[in-house]
Amino acid sequence: MTSLNHTGVSHTVFRLLGIPGLEDQHMWISIPFFISYVIALLGNSLLIFIILTKHSLHEPMYFFLCMLAGADIVLSTSTVPQDLAIFWFRAGEISLNCCVAQVFFIHSTFISESGILLVMAFDRYIAICYPLRYTSILTHGLIGKIGVTIFMRSYGTIFPIIFLLKRLNFCKSNILPNTSCKHIVLAHVSCDDIQVNIWYGFFVLMSTVVLDIVLIFFSYVLILRAVFHIPSQDARYKALNTCGSHVCVIILFYGPGIFTTLTQRFERHIAPHIRVLLANVCILAPPMLNPIIYGIKTKQIQDQVVQVLFAKQK
């Protein structure tokens, strides 16, 4: 679709370019996207199935892991099918309403995952610092309320962005140099003042993801203090080992996000295709690797996976 720049024309259909500057390599780039999406779907679906069907895994830690797996499926499904359509069929056209909907699901799910990682840190804090009261504190009722609160927070903070975008007139261009619709990417092709969008985006980032990171860090300070007061070295190792999977997932989730934020800050010095690829790593890597990390480092899940996959052979 040709970009229109006439004053007063507000575009209702946009064209996603994919990865700018690497259009000729889209077919090859689609291979890791497709593989990661299949692994994410299969791995997280298997994880959810095992946790929900195996009574021995009906514990708070695994319920939170089930929430994380569900969020991973939503996050990857919100973006990767659109990416593959661009790479395979050059089908980059997307309506304004679909674009805004994609913005909502990407950002709200990302915030949901951040909230789930926070409560998983709280879960590890209770398990290590108050082991005898673990099940009495984290009851099924409280877990349900925590889950509702996480998703209400994510949807509540992102919902105003729908109206902040819908109020804009998109008369600069209908070309979006990205693989999917993002809040600021879409706002930048508007001919209106987007200061409100920028400041609200900053408020959402600080009040959700940054706050979660600070609270997770504080939780692990308390956890480490409690662990190093345990007299037995074996008990200390066992306590730390229960946090290993969670720490790996935290680094995997927040690490690429921090790099992406830095690249946006210094975008003049970084090629556009590098920024887009890093942004996609934030969405592709965690859903693909989270079930693998927990499957390798958590013996209970590992045993159940082996039992489910190889039961027919026994």
Residue pairs with C-beta under 8 A, 6 or more apart in sequence:
1 13
1 15
1 93
1 174
3 173
3 174
3 175
4 11
4 174
5 171
5 172
5 173
6 171
7 171
7 191
8 171
9 171
10 169
10 170
10 171
11 96
11 170
11 171
11 173
11 174
11 189
12 95
12 96
13 93
13 94
13 95
13 96
13 174
14 93
14 94
14 95
14 96
14 99
14 170
14 174
14 175
14 176
14 181
14 186
14 189
15 92
15 93
15 94
15 174
15 175
15 176
16 82
16 86
16 92
16 93
16 94
16 176
16 178
16 179
16 180
16 181
17 23
17 86
17 92
17 175
17 176
17 177
17 178
18 26
18 83
18 86
18 87
18 92
18 178
18 179
19 25
19 26
19 29
19 179
19 273
19 276
19 277
20 177
20 178
20 272
20 273
20 276
21 271
21 272
21 273
22 29
22 273
26 86
26 87
26 88
27 87
27 88
29 87
30 83
30 84
30 87
30 88
32 284
33 80
33 83
33 84
33 87
33 280
33 284
34 80
34 84
36 76
36 80
36 284
36 285
36 287
36 288
37 76
37 80
37 81
37 84
37 284
37 288
39 288
39 292
40 72
40 73
40 76
40 284
40 287
40 288
40 291
41 73
41 76
41 77
43 288
43 290
43 291
43 292
43 295
44 69
44 70
44 72
44 73
44 287
44 290
44 291
45 69
45 73
46 291
46 305
46 308
47 65
47 66
47 69
47 291
47 294
47 295
47 301
48 66
48 69
48 70
49 308
50 57
50 301
50 304
50 305
50 308
51 57
51 58
51 62
51 63
51 65
51 66
51 69
52 66
54 304
56 300
56 304
57 300
57 301
57 304
59 135
60 123
60 134
60 135
60 138
60 143
61 120
61 123
61 124
61 127
62 300
62 301
63 143
64 116
64 119
64 120
64 123
64 143
65 120
65 294
67 116
67 147
67 150
68 113
68 116
68 117
68 120
68 249
68 290
69 290
69 291
71 109
71 112
71 113
71 116
72 113
72 286
72 287
72 290
72 291
73 287
74 105
74 109
75 106
75 109
75 110
75 113
75 283
75 286
75 287
76 283
76 284
76 287
76 288
78 102
78 105
78 106
78 109
78 180
79 102
79 106
79 179
79 180
79 280
79 283
80 283
80 284
82 94
82 102
82 179
82 180
83 179
83 180
83 280
85 91
85 92
86 92
86 179
94 102
94 181
96 166
96 170
98 181
99 176
99 181
99 186
100 162
100 165
100 166
100 181
100 186
102 180
102 181
103 161
103 162
103 165
103 181
103 182
103 183
103 186
104 158
104 159
104 161
104 162
106 180
106 181
106 182
106 283
107 158
107 161
107 183
107 204
108 154
108 155
108 157
108 158
109 154
110 209
110 282
111 153
111 154
111 157
111 158
111 204
111 208
111 209
112 150
112 151
112 154
113 253
113 286
114 208
114 209
114 212
114 213
114 253
114 254
115 149
115 150
115 153
115 154
115 208
115 212
116 150
117 212
117 216
117 246
117 249
117 250
117 253
118 212
118 215
118 216
118 219
119 146
119 150
120 246
121 215
121 216
121 219
121 220
121 246
121 250
122 219
123 138
124 219
124 223
124 242
124 243
124 246
125 219
125 222
125 223
126 133
126 134
126 137
126 138
127 134
127 242
128 223
128 226
128 227
128 239
128 242
128 243
129 222
129 223
129 226
130 137
153 208
154 208
157 204
157 207
157 208
158 204
160 200
161 183
161 197
161 200
161 201
161 204
164 187
164 196
164 197
164 200
165 183
165 186
165 187
165 197
167 192
168 187
168 190
168 192
168 194
168 197
169 190
169 191
169 192
170 186
170 189
170 190
170 191
171 190
171 191
172 188
172 189
172 190
172 191
173 189
174 189
175 189
176 185
176 186
176 189
177 185
177 272
177 276
178 185
178 276
178 279
179 276
179 280
182 279
183 197
183 201
184 197
184 198
184 201
187 194
187 197
187 198
188 194
209 254
209 257
213 254
216 250
220 243
220 247
223 243
226 239
227 236
227 239
227 240
228 236
230 236
230 239
244 297
245 293
245 294
245 297
245 298
248 293
248 297
249 286
249 290
249 293
249 294
252 285
252 286
252 289
252 290
252 293
253 286
256 278
256 281
256 282
256 285
257 282
259 278
260 275
260 278
260 279
260 281
260 282
263 270
263 274
263 275
263 278
264 275
267 275
294 301
295 301
295 302
295 305
296 302
